[in-house]
Structures are given as C-alpha cells and as structure tokens.
C-alpha cells in the first residue's frame, strides 16, 4: 500500500529537495534497548584530550539536533516497520518524554549539568546531558500486522494517530495491469506551506484550532 513512500512524499511535498528535513530509519528486530534511538556514551572512543568519551550518535538523534537549531521548519522521523521489535523497549524514552511538559531525553550523565560530548574524537562538544524533543519534530511509524511482528500496547496507541490502510481484493491485479510508467514524484508545496503546517500543528496541540463553522470557505 506504499505506507513508507507516502511518508517520504509528505516530507518531499513540504521540503522539496531538502533531504535534511527527514530521516528514514529502518527498525530492526534486534532493537531491545534505546541505544539505536538516542545513542550512547562510547568509552572506547575518547576525544582529543583523552579524558572525554565520544557520544555515539544515531541518525535519529542527529535529526533532533538539526530540528532544535531550525525551529521554523518541520522535521519528520520515519520509523519503517517499527513493530518488528517491541516499541516499548526501544522507544520508552520518547513515550515518557511525550507525557512530560519538558519532553526531555536523558542522553548521558558525564560531568556537570552543562557538560557536552563530541560525536567525533576531534569534533566539537555538541551533545548535552538532556535534550528536549523539539516541537517541530513529527514521528511517523509504518507497520505491518502479521505473525512476524508485535502488536502495539494501549500505551503506544494512546499517544498516536492511527491510519489503517486496506486494499480491495482486486487492487493488486488492477495495479499490475495499469500503466506503470507514471512515477511517484510530487511537486513542492511552495514557499510558506511548511511554516503554515507547523503553525497549525502547534495550534492543534494546544487545542486552539478554530471551529469548522468559523473558518471561511
């Protein structure tokens, strides 16, 4: 049904050719803790002073770091096949942070409160002890429900908007018979649309959207 492609096309529609606006991360069946999500302190790699360990970052964490420096732009984290492992095992930090007002992720406990760690031995110290999930980050997860996957718990479903795709019996046959020369490219939404999308989502989170009857046609 093209779940992952739809998520990618949404990001492309809002960002055109800007690849920094989203990350597609394939969830593995071996994701049993949060290291694949928020990374970890790697004591086997030390910075130039041989005293400070390097923080082993992830593509997901890199997206959060980019998002907090560009608050006016929406960023999309696309978790592909996110129920190949128990969501609560690798995504528990996110789920807990979503319930708190600060929405903070605990990344490390090195040094003092202001201590930051580099992600490369010769790089700048950029990873803080705590990182608030930027409000301009949107998480999209794609799942299949079969004997190889895990069902979502009520805790996860309570924090998500679920869209279920179903195909009619003849959908596959019709697709195979149709002209497949048309690609899946999508036009850029235009300047200002991503900013309006972000503004509307902020209003929705604060329950400040106008009533439909109050919106001009």
Secondary structure, DSSP 8 states (H G I E B T S, - for coil): --HHHHHHHHHHHHHTT-GGGEEEEE--TT--STHHHH-EEEEEEE-TTSSSEEEE--HHHHHHHHHHH-TTS-EEEEEETTTSS-HHHHHHHHHHHHHSSS-EEE----SSTT--EESSTTS-EEE-SEEE--TTEEEEE----STTS----HHHHTT---------TTHHHHHHHS-TTS--------TTHHHHHHHHHHHHHTT----GGGS--
